[in-house]
Amino acid sequence: IYGSQILLQKEHAIPVRHFAKESAPPALKGDEMLKNIFVEVKNKFETAIGILKKEKITIDPEDPAVVSHYAKVMKTIREKASLLPESQDIVSTIEIETQDIPDARTYLLTLKEIRVKRGLTDDLGAEALMIDALDKVEKDLKKPLLRNDKKGMDLLLAEFDKINKKLGIRKEDLPKYEEELELKVAKAQLEELKKDALEAMETQKKRYY
C-alpha cells in the first residue's frame, strides 16, 4: 500500500524514460547498438547459468528451506548480473504500465493484474480495502477520482494510511516486506518449475508407453 501511495500520485512518479534519458550513451549506429544489447544480454545469461550450474535446486515449493535457498540463489544471480531486485522490478513494471492511466480506479485494477501475473497473493486482503477506500472517497466527491485531483488524492491517501495502521504495516518495516516478497516470488517460480517438470515427465511417459 505504501508503494501505491507513492506511485499513485502522478506528480511523485518519475517516468522510466527519465532515467533512460539521463543515462543514455552516445548515439550509436543501428548494428552497433544491437550488437551491444546482444552482448549485454548474453553476459547476463552466462552469469546466471554459471551460478545455477554450481547450485543444487530442489523443486519443492512447499518446503520453506528449499524456497529460502532458491530465493538466495536468485538474489545472487541478480546481484552478479546487475539485474533489479524483485521489488524494484515490480515498481518499474508498475511505472511503465500505469504512467498513462488518468484515474485511480483503473490504476488500482492494473496493480491487481500485475500482482496476478507475477503469481503473488494478497494474503492481507489489502486490494479490497483499497477499493473500499476509493469507493468512499468517490462517493464523497460525487465523481470518479482522477490522479491529478490533488484534493481527492489527499483524501484517498489518508484512507490508505488508515488501512496501513489497521493491517499493522509500518514504513520502517519495508525491508522486511521486501524480503517476504522475495520468498513469495521464489515460491511462485518453483511452483511453475514443478508444473513444467511434471508436464515434461508426462510427455516422456506417453512417448514410451
N, C-alpha and C positions, 0 to 999 in steps of 0.2 A: 504493500500500500504506500509506503514511503517513496518507493520508486515511481509509482503512479503519480504521486503528488508533484514530484519534480518534473516528470516528463509531460504530464497532462497540461501544464501551463506552457503555451507556445513561446512566450517571451523568455522562458528559462531554458528551453531546449535548444541546444546548439546543433544546427543541421550537420549531418555527417559530411556533406560536401565541403563544409568549412574546414574540417581537418584535412580533407584531401587537397584543398587549395593551398593550405599553409605548408604542407609537407610535399607538395608536388615537385618531382625532379625536373630538370631542364627538359624541354621538348625533345622527344626522340622520334625518329622515323618509325613508321608502322612495323616493319620487320624487326627492327632492333627492340622496340617496346615489347612485342610479342615474345621475342627470344628471352628477354629479361624476366617476363612474367613466368614463362615456362621453366626457366632455371630456378626461380624462387620457389615455385610450387614443387618442383622436383626435389629440391633440397629439403623442404619441409617434409615431404613424403618419405624420403630416405631416412631422415632423422627419426620420424615416427616408427618406421619399420625396424630400424636399428634397435630402438628401445624395446619394441614388442618382441623381437626375437630373443631378447635376454630375459624376458619376464614370462612366468607361467601364469596364464589367465584361466581360472576355473569359471565355467559358465554356470553359476548358481546364484541367481538374483535373490533367492530367499535367505542366503547366508550373509549376515551383516559383515562378517570378517572379509568375505570374498568381495562384497560391494565396496568396502573401505579400501582394500588393496587395489582394486580396479580403478577407483577414483584417484588414488595416489599415482598410479601409473599414467593415467590420462593427464593429470596435472603436470607430471614431469615432462610428458610429451609437449604440452602446450608451452611450458617454460623454455624447453630446449629448442623448440621450433618457432618460438616467438609468436605464438597464437594467443588470442584473447582468452581470459578465463571465462567460464560459462556465464557468470553473472554479467560481465561486460559485453559478452557476445549477445546475450539476450537484450540488454539495454540498446546495443547498436541495432539489432533487428527491430526493436520497438520504434526507435527513432526513424528508421528508414520507412517502415510500413505505416506509420501514423502521422508523418510530418505534414501531409496534405489533408488530414481529417479535420473538418471545422467544428464538429460538435462533440460534446463529452460522451454521449451515449454510444455513438459509433466507435469512439476511441476505446471505451471500456470493453465493448464486444470484441474489438480487434485484439485487445490484450488476452481475452479468453481464448480466441482462435490460436494465438501464438503459443499460449500455455499448452493447449491440447496437442498442437503439432509437435511440441517439444517432449510430449509424453509425461508432463508434470501434473500432479494432482493438487487440488485446492482443499487440503485437509481441514483448514480452519473455516471454510465457507466464506472467505473474505470477499469473493466476487459478488455473491448475493447481497452481502451487506453494503457493498459499494453501489450496487444498482439501486438498492432501497434508499440509500442516501441521496442518490441522484434524483430518484422519483420525488423525494421530499422537497428537494431544492427546486425542481422544475414546477412542482405544484405551487410552491410559494411564489415563484417568478411568473407563473401562468404562461410559460413558453419554454421551448427546448433550450437547453443551456449550450451556448457556444463557448469555445475555448478562449476567445478573445474578449469575453464578457468578464472583466475583472471583478466586479461586484459579485456576480453569480459564482465565479470560480472561488472567490474567497469563502463564500458560504459552503460550497462543496468541500473545500479543503478543511474547513473547520469540522465538518461532519466526519471526514476521514480521520482527523485527529482523535475524535471520539471513538471511532472504530479501533484505531491502534491501541488506545487505552483499554478498551473493552477486551481486546484479544491478548493484551499483555505484550504488545510489540513495542520495543523501545529502539530508538535510533542508535543508541550506543551498542546495541546487540547485533547490528547489521553484519559484522564479520562472522558471527556465529550462524546467522541465517544463510550467508553465502556458502559456508561450509556444508550446511544441511542441504542446500541446493545442489552442490557438487555431488553429494551422495544420492540424491533423488535422480539426478541426470544419469549417474553411473548405473543405478539400478534399472532405469528405463532402457539404457543401452544394452545391458546384459540380458534383459527380457527379450529384446529384439534379436540379439545374437542367438539366444536359446531357441527362439521361434524359427529363425533361419536354419539353424543346425538341425533341428528336428525335421523340418521340411526337406532338407537335403538328404537326411538319412532315409526318409520315407521314399524319396525318389530313387535312391540307390537300391532299396529293397525291391521296388517294383521292377527294376531292370534285371535283377537276378531271379526273381520268382515270377 
